[in-house]
Amino acid sequence: MKIAVFASGTGSNFAAILQAIQSQKITNVEVVLLVSDRPEALAVQKAKDELIPVFIFNAKDYPNKQSYEEDILKQLTQLEVDFIVLAGYMRLLGHVLLEAYDRKIINVHPSLLPAFAGKDAIGQALDYGVKVTGVTVHYVDEGMDTGAVIAQRAITIDPDETRETLTKKIQEQEHSLLPEVIQSLAKKEAAK
């Protein structure tokens, strides 16, 4: 199964996917493209270090979302991408990619959806004072973090929890749950 990873930031989930492939926790999966809307993103350098092709775009260089998504879709088609994994990609997808990859796009989100959708889910959980948060991997639809849930993992918030400690706990769970889901989806694809 050929996958493209979309990332806007540090690429810690991207690195976790690559590590899981290298250690055989994920089998029969190849990352063939990294897509990023930020040329300075650390994920871009990680991809280059691993000799993975990178497609970088600046949304401001395009008249609208449809036009840059058409360019992304050309890249995905050329590389015969089967599945898209959003890993810290900070843009909503539009109809061009959603229609081309219906039920073939997943996202990892740092909360137990539907709670704390959108940006700064960790801050939202801390501000709200919940005792439990977590990680969700879900299919992507046209809404913000509204697609069908594939898997979740709960995380207890300690009374003295800080943003930094909670972020670390959440990332540890993301780095194991996302590769597990990718492996599960690859097995389902192979069985078709």
N, C-alpha and C positions, 0 to 999 in steps of 0.2 A: 504494500500500500504506500503510495507516494503522498506525502503531506507537505503542506506549506504552513509555516508558522508566521503569524502576524504579531508584531511586538512594537511597542512605543518607548520602552524604558530599558531597565538594566538587563533584562533577558534572563533572570534567574530561572523562570519556568522553562524557557527555551534551552538553557544549559542542562536543566534536569531531564528534559526529554532526550537530549543528545547523550547524556550520561547513561540513561536507561537503555538506549539503543546499544551503546558501546558495551555495557555490562550484560547484555542479552536479557534484561528485564522486559524489554520490548523487542519482539522479533518480527520479521517480515514487514518492517516499516522503514522507510527512508525519508529523511527530511531533504527535499529537493529545492526549497526556496524559503527565504526569509523576506517578508514584506514589512516595511517600516515607513511611517510618516515622519520620522525624525532622523535625519542623517547622523546626528551626534549620539543617538541611542547606543548604549553599551552592547545591546543585542546585535547591532550591526557589526561591530568589531568581532564579537564572538563568532558570528557566521563567517566572516572573512577568515578568521583564524582556522576555522574548520573547513575552509574551501567550499562553503555552501553559497550558491548564487544568492544575491541580494537585489531586491527591487525597492528602491527608495523613491518616494514621491513627496512633493509639497502640495497639499490641497489648494493652496493659494495660487498655484500655477495653472489651475484648471477652472473652467467656468462654473462647474458644479460637480456634485458627488458622482453622478452617472458617468461623467467623462473620465474621472480618474479610476473609477471602478472598472470601466471598459478596458483601460490600460492594464490594470491588475489582472483582469480576466484573460487578456491575451497572454500574459506571462504564465498564468496557471494552465492554460490550454496547451501552450507550447511545451511545458514540462510534464504534461499529462498528470496533473495533480488530482488525486482522488478525494482528499479530505483537507479541510482547513482547520487549524487550531489557533484560536485567539489566546494569546498568553501575554496579558498586559498591554493589549491593543486598545487605545483610548478613543476610538471612533465607533459610532454606530454604523453597521453595514446597511447598504441600500439594496434596492430590488435587483440590481444587476447581479451581484454576487449571491444574494439570497435565492434567486430563481435558478441560477446556474448550479448552485451547490445545496439544493433543498435537502435538509436533514443530513448534511455532510459538513456542517460547521459546528464546532464546539467552542465553548469559552470556559475559563476557570475564573471564579469570582470569590473574593474573600469574605463571604458571609453565608449564612444558611438562608438562601433565597426561599421565599420571597422577601424576607427581612433584609433591610439595608441594601437595596439595589442602588446602582449608580456609583458615582464617585465617592471616594473616602469612606468606604464601608467600615473600615476599622475604626476611624474616628466617630462615625455614626454609632457604632456599637458601644464604644466607650462613653460617649456623651449620653446615650440613652440609659446606660447603667445595667445592661443585660448581664446575666451571669454566664450565659453560654452563647457563643457565636460559632463560626466554622468556615468551611470551604464547600463550594458547590461547583460541580462541572455540569454544564447544561448545553442543550442544543440552542443555537442562535436563531432568533426570529427577528421581526422588524422592531420589536420593543427593546427597551433597555433592561437587560437581565430578566426577560420574561419568558424565555423558551423553556421547553420541557426539561425537568431535572433528570440527569442521568445518574449522578452519585453525589452524596454529601458526606462530610465528616465533621462531627461536632468537636468544639474546643471549649474547655472551661476557662472563664475569665477570672483570674485570681483577684482578691480584694485590692492588692497593691499593683495591679497590672498597669504598665505604661504602654504608650503607642509602640515603642521600640520592642518591648518584650512580647506584646501580642502580635506584632508584625512578624517577628521571628517564628513564633509558634504556628501562625497561619501559613507562612511560607514553607515550613517543614512539611505540613500536611499537603499543601498544593504540590510540592515536589514529589510526593509519593502517589497522591490520588490521581493527578493528571496522567502520568505515565500508565497507571493501572487501567484507566478508562481508555486510553489510546490502544493499549494491548487488547483489551476486550473488543473494541470496535474493529481492530485489524483481524481478529479471529472470526468475527461475524462476517466481515467482507470476504475473507478467504473461504468461508463455508458456503457462500452464495453460488 
